[in-house]
Amino acid sequence: MPLIPPNLNKDILKALKDSKRGKSQAQSEAILAKGLTRAIDKYIKSGVVNTAVATTGGAGTGVGAIT
């Protein structure tokens, strides 16, 4: 499955909105950092890697999720 930039955009906007709940600048920054971390992690892990594989037993292909 390819990466979907609009989903990342939506999650970043949510993180920005959520950061406004902070009672202080430091708390807002912590909320934003956590939200961005989740958004980027979710985005990267939503992709699938396709790769050629070469082993001593022969060659092949591999497909797998990013974990």
Buried (B, 14 or more C-beta within 10 A) or exposed (E): EEEEEEEBEEBBEEBBEBBEEBEEEEEBEEBBEEBBEEBBEEBEEBEEEEEEEEEEEEEEEEEEEEE
